[in-house]
Amino acid sequence: MSAAGKKIIYNDLYFRIIAALIAAHVIVVIGEDETFFHLLVDKDYYRAMFFSFIIAFLLVNMVYMVTRWLDKKNDWQQHKIRRPLLQFFFALFLPSVIAFLLAYIYFKTFGYDIWHTWYLRYDYPVIVSLLLMLNIYYLAFYFYRQWQYAERLAAPPNDTRISTTAKGKSTFLVQKGAKNMPLHIEKVAYFYHDGHYNFVRTFDRQDHLISQALDEVQKEMDDRQFFRANRQMLVSFSACEHYEPNSYGKLQLFVSPPVNESVIISQKRAKLFKEWIER
């Protein structure tokens, strides 16, 4: 798969929280004459911070979700005109309009007329600028990840395929009907358990029956090339498409060729998998 076909995983919840806090603070203190220490003892500062943070966090997450949504169908490299236009409208213009409407409701709630405040002169330009910076961040992050994927694809075969060390086998014996056939390991996407039998699936989507248990197969494979995702699967590095966070610290792994059941990596093995996949 090309680098452009890879799904980008952001995993930046803490970044979004911190960005919203910083944005809320900047919006609250801009144009104020009091020092920061005076603001810390002003209850109005905390009230304003609370509502500003809620608004900022909603806007930041809107940009995040829109970016993820656009990544699925409108890749930056594959849609060089359509994607920037959609990103501008849904992740910059629309959040800017929503920011104004939320601020309008906020001022209205406390008995102020937004048109007779300094909001449009000072605060609103800051909000739009922060939204623009957030879009630039996600754009830069996207191309950074694409560069990482391209580097991985361009790496020597020993980095992403089979390593013919003393431990790693170069071929594996499989069964096809009454025949026993040697299968080159570089063609293996993963070994898996299905019901009462064990199989190996190749990158061209062919399944072959194997006689060994997965524990035995794991001992014969190069652990830089194959990872024991769970009791049902031993997966090749090259078959890993992407992973996403799952409940209770688990990970859901997406592989190619796809499987019928979800590939779940336990919380206990999640750290090991991340170290293995990011090598």
Secondary structure, DSSP 8 states (H G I E B T S, - for coil): --GGGS------HHHHHHHHHHHHHHHHHTT--S-HHHHHT-HHHHHHHHHHHHHHHHHHHHHHHHHHHHHHHS-TTT-TTHHHHHHHIIIIIHHHHHHHHHHHHHHHHTT--GGGSSIIIIIHHHHHHHHHHHHHHHHHHHHHHHHHHHHHHHS-HHHHS---SSSS-SEEEEEETTEEEEEEGGGEEEEEEETTEEEEEETTS-EEEESS-HHHHHHHS-TTTEEEEETTEEEEGGGEEEEEE-GGG-EEEEESS--SS-EEE-HHHHHHHHHHHH-
